[in-house]
Amino acid sequence: MRYYSRDGLTFDVDDSGPEGADLVVLLHGWPQDRTAWDKVTPLLTTTGVRVIAPDLRGYSPGARPGNHLDYEITEMVADVVALLDEVGAEQAHIVGHDWGGALAWAIAARAPERVATLTVLSTPSPSAMAKGVRSGDQLKHSWYMALFALPVLPVLFFRLFAQQILEKIGMPRERAAHDARRLKSPGAAEGTFAWYRAALSPTLIWRKRRAKGGPRRSVHRRVIPTAFVWGSKDPAFAKVSTDHTVEQLRRRAGDRPELAITRELHTGHWLMETHPEVIAEVVLERINTPTALAG
């Protein structure tokens, strides 16, 4: 499988490992693409699992809507569900980093029946992020989001200085060069920043608040086996946010601690590039924990 389509958009994917095996779906973050997982994927497939890593909405050349309102999180969730439908998978082990981590949390909340296990790298849970914002600590780490949500300016700036900035915030040089080159191609930078514009869009925020007042979905009672891995030196997330995520997962697990795997690494943000062996180890631990698939 090299691509799939949904609603007129075409997504590029990397597909490795045997068909019919347990499926792991890897969701990248900003400003990366599916190749961010290149060091992790072979460590997973050698154990016999199938791994699919898509270029997400805004990153695949054939999936770059021009309107930032088309980057609402519900659309991204539907994109991943369409991928599972395309390969005929009832469930998958969902792994996400950065914005891909935020998407992974959203899939678990909105389509929990499609998630066998969840592994989130770097990104705290939505409620933990909200707590961090209320405390003020997370705001100190998230100020850049307002800048990234501006029209035109961040696109022009990153076309010129992406490699220098990415290296400065800890991305390895070869990966920074790869992403900097890609951001210079037509429409690439605009697609990546559309995620930020959508997240801070007054229209979408208002739409979300109105939806909360509507009919509620039935609550899915199953606790999804989850792993959370983060870097203690990550400049994007406050300690209060990561700590609350750990507390939340352990509380949900209750008397079944194996349902919540948490690991703090003494590193920064780019976990797959700098610690691929550790990331693969955690993903496999999450998949292979004996009670992991019990609901």
C-alpha positions as a printed Julia matrix, in Angstrom:
295×3 Matrix{Float64}:
   0.0    0.0    0.0
   1.42   3.37  -1.03
  -1.57   5.67  -0.76
  -5.23   5.82   0.18
  -8.01   8.32  -0.42
 -10.79   9.96   1.55
 -13.23  12.67   0.55
 -11.25  13.69  -2.53
  -7.89  13.75  -0.73
  -5.04  11.32  -1.35
  -2.61  10.41   1.43
   0.87   8.96   0.9
   1.84   6.11   3.23
   4.73   3.79   4.01
   3.54   0.23   4.59
   5.92  -2.39   6.01
   5.57  -5.85   7.5
   3.27  -8.8    6.79
  -0.38  -8.38   5.85
  -2.72  -9.89   8.4
  -0.39  -9.15  11.31
  -1.18  -6.78  14.18
  -1.31  -3.27  12.71
   0.64  -0.33  14.12
  -0.21   3.12  12.76
   2.43   5.82  13.27
   1.28   9.47  13.26
   3.96  12.13  12.83
   3.99  15.67  14.2
   5.03  19.14  13.05
   6.89  19.86  10.81
   7.74  16.28   9.94
   6.39  13.65   7.59
   6.11   9.88   7.68
   9.88   9.46   7.3
  10.32  10.72  10.87
   9.6    7.1   11.84
  12.27   5.57   9.57
  14.51   4.49  12.46
  11.61   3.1   14.5
   9.73   1.16  11.83
  12.29  -1.62  11.16
  12.63  -2.21  14.9
   8.9   -2.91  14.97
   8.51  -4.93  11.77
  11.3   -7.34  12.72
   8.99  -8.56  15.49
   6.31  -9.5   12.96
   3.9   -6.56  13.15
   2.65  -4.51  10.2
   3.47  -0.8   10.34
   1.77   1.95   8.34
   3.01   5.53   8.57
   0.92   8.08   6.63
   1.68  11.64   5.68
  -1.14  13.42   7.46
  -3.53  16.07   6.16
  -1.57  19.12   5.05
   1.6   17.07   4.57
   0.65  14.76   1.7
   0.78  16.76  -1.57
  -2.6   15.29  -2.53
  -4.21  16.17   0.82
  -3.68  19.89   1.35
  -7.02  21.7    1.53
  -6.57  25.44   1.16
  -9.0   26.43   3.92
  -7.68  26.06   7.48
 -11.23  25.24   8.64
 -10.76  21.89   6.89
  -8.1   21.01   9.48
 -10.51  20.49  12.36
  -9.4   17.58  14.53
 -12.55  15.6   13.68
 -11.47  15.59  10.03
  -8.04  14.23  10.93
  -9.64  11.51  13.06
 -11.82  10.56  10.1
  -8.7   10.44   7.89
  -7.12   7.81  10.13
 -10.34   5.82  10.48
 -10.53   5.79   6.66
  -7.01   4.34   6.59
  -8.07   1.52   8.91
 -11.12   0.88   6.74
  -8.94   0.8    3.62
  -6.73  -1.97   5.01
  -9.66  -3.82   6.57
  -8.46  -3.4   10.15
 -11.08  -3.33  12.89
  -8.46  -2.0   15.3
  -4.88  -0.77  15.29
  -2.18   0.09  17.76
  -2.11   3.89  17.43
   1.18   5.72  18.02
   1.53   9.49  17.72
   4.09  12.22  18.36
   3.56  15.97  18.79
   0.48  16.91  16.68
   0.28  13.22  15.83
   0.07  12.64  19.58
  -2.8   15.11  19.89
  -4.49  13.27  17.03
  -3.88   9.93  18.77
  -5.62  11.2   21.93
  -8.52  12.4   19.76
  -8.87   9.04  17.99
  -8.99   7.27  21.36
 -11.72   9.67  22.51
 -13.81   9.75  19.33
 -13.3    6.27  17.87
 -12.17   4.16  20.85
 -13.51   0.96  19.3
 -10.82   1.27  16.6
  -7.92   1.56  19.06
  -6.3   -1.62  20.37
  -3.6    0.25  22.29
  -2.44   3.85  22.42
   1.12   5.16  22.63
   1.61   8.91  22.8
   5.01  10.56  22.57
   5.62  14.02  24.06
   2.05  15.39  23.9
   0.12  15.52  27.2
  -3.54  14.56  27.24
  -6.09  17.28  26.35
  -7.28  17.64  29.96
  -3.67  17.85  31.17
  -2.92  20.55  28.62
  -5.99  22.44  29.81
  -4.83  22.17  33.41
  -1.39  23.41  32.38
  -2.93  26.39  30.6
  -5.08  27.25  33.63
  -2.02  27.18  35.86
  -0.17  29.45  33.44
   2.84  27.17  33.12
   1.78  25.66  29.8
   1.14  29.1   28.33
   4.82  29.9   28.81
   5.65  26.89  26.65
   2.88  27.32  24.06
   3.29  30.99  23.11
   4.69  29.99  19.73
   1.31  28.52  18.72
  -0.16  32.02  18.4
   2.73  32.96  16.12
   2.33  29.8   14.03
  -1.4   30.5   13.63
  -0.79  33.81  11.87
  -1.41  33.88   8.12
   1.57  34.16   5.73
   4.26  35.26   8.22
   5.28  31.86   9.66
   5.24  30.34   6.16
   7.66  32.94   4.83
   9.84  32.78   7.94
  10.24  29.01   7.91
  10.91  28.88   4.2
  13.97  30.99   4.95
  15.15  29.78   8.34
  13.59  26.36   9.02
  16.81  24.39   9.28
  18.46  26.84  11.67
  15.38  26.95  13.91
  14.83  23.19  13.94
  18.47  22.53  14.81
  18.31  25.16  17.55
  15.4   23.34  19.22
  17.22  20.02  19.13
  16.32  18.27  15.88
  19.28  16.33  14.44
  20.89  18.13  11.5
  20.06  15.61   8.78
  16.4   15.54   9.79
  16.28  19.32  10.04
  17.7   19.57   6.52
  15.08  17.1    5.23
  12.14  18.98   6.76
  13.54  22.38   5.76
  13.76  21.27   2.12
  10.21  19.95   2.2
   8.83  23.17   3.69
  10.1   25.06   0.65
   7.98  23.04  -1.8
   4.7   24.66  -2.96
   1.93  24.37  -0.37
   4.0   22.37   2.13
   4.52  25.03   4.77
   0.94  26.28   4.48
  -0.38  22.79   5.17
   1.69  22.35   8.32
   0.66  25.69   9.83
  -3.01  25.1    9.0
  -3.12  22.76  12.01
  -2.26  25.7   14.29
  -4.67  28.05  12.57
  -7.46  25.5   13.0
  -6.62  24.86  16.66
  -6.9   28.58  17.46
  -9.71  29.41  15.02
 -12.58  31.27  16.75
 -14.98  29.61  14.3
 -13.91  26.09  15.2
 -13.67  26.86  18.93
 -17.25  28.2   18.85
 -18.39  25.18  16.85
 -16.82  22.86  19.42
 -18.51  24.67  22.33
 -21.89  24.44  20.63
 -21.38  20.73  20.0
 -20.81  20.19  23.72
 -24.34  21.37  24.35
 -25.8   18.84  21.91
 -26.65  15.18  22.34
 -23.91  13.26  24.09
 -22.39  10.09  22.69
 -22.65   6.96  24.75
 -19.6    6.57  26.94
 -17.21   3.83  25.88
 -16.41   2.02  29.11
 -13.27   0.19  28.01
 -10.01   1.6   29.35
  -7.62   1.69  26.4
  -4.16   0.38  27.32
  -1.96   3.45  26.99
   1.71   4.38  27.06
   2.97   7.94  27.49
   6.61   8.84  26.84
   8.02  12.35  27.15
  11.27  14.25  27.36
  12.01  16.17  30.55
  13.81  18.82  28.46
  11.01  19.27  25.93
  10.49  23.04  25.45
   6.93  22.61  24.16
   5.29  21.11  27.25
   5.16  22.14  30.9
   5.9   19.74  33.74
   2.43  20.31  35.19
   0.94  19.03  31.92
   3.07  15.89  31.7
   2.66  15.16  35.42
  -1.12  15.42  35.17
  -1.13  13.06  32.19
   0.75  10.45  34.22
  -1.64  10.88  37.16
  -4.64  10.63  34.86
  -3.45   7.41  33.21
  -2.61   5.76  36.52
  -5.96   6.76  37.97
  -7.83   5.3   35.01
  -5.82   2.08  35.22
  -6.87   1.64  38.86
  -5.97  -1.82  40.1
  -4.64  -2.79  36.66
  -1.35  -0.83  36.5
  -0.3   -2.7   33.37
  -2.82  -0.6   31.44
  -0.7    2.53  31.97
   2.94   2.61  30.87
   4.74   5.89  31.52
   8.36   6.73  30.83
  10.26   9.98  31.22
  13.4   10.4   29.12
  16.09  12.95  29.92
  15.98  14.46  26.47
  14.11  16.98  24.34
  11.26  16.84  21.85
  12.44  14.74  18.89
  12.11  11.31  20.46
  11.94   9.12  17.35
  15.07  10.66  15.88
  17.18  10.66  19.04
  15.88   7.56  20.87
  14.38   5.19  18.26
  15.33   2.04  20.18
  13.6    3.25  23.33
  10.49   4.3   21.42
  10.26   0.94  19.65
  10.77  -0.82  22.98
   7.88   1.08  24.58
   5.56   0.53  21.62
   6.29  -3.2   21.68
   5.87  -3.35  25.45
   2.48  -1.69  25.06
   1.45  -4.1   22.32
   2.75  -7.23  24.0
   1.68  -6.69  27.61
  -0.44  -9.84  28.21
  -3.54  -7.98  29.42
  -3.15  -5.15  26.91
  -6.04  -6.21  24.7
  -8.41  -7.12  27.51
 -11.38  -4.75  27.62
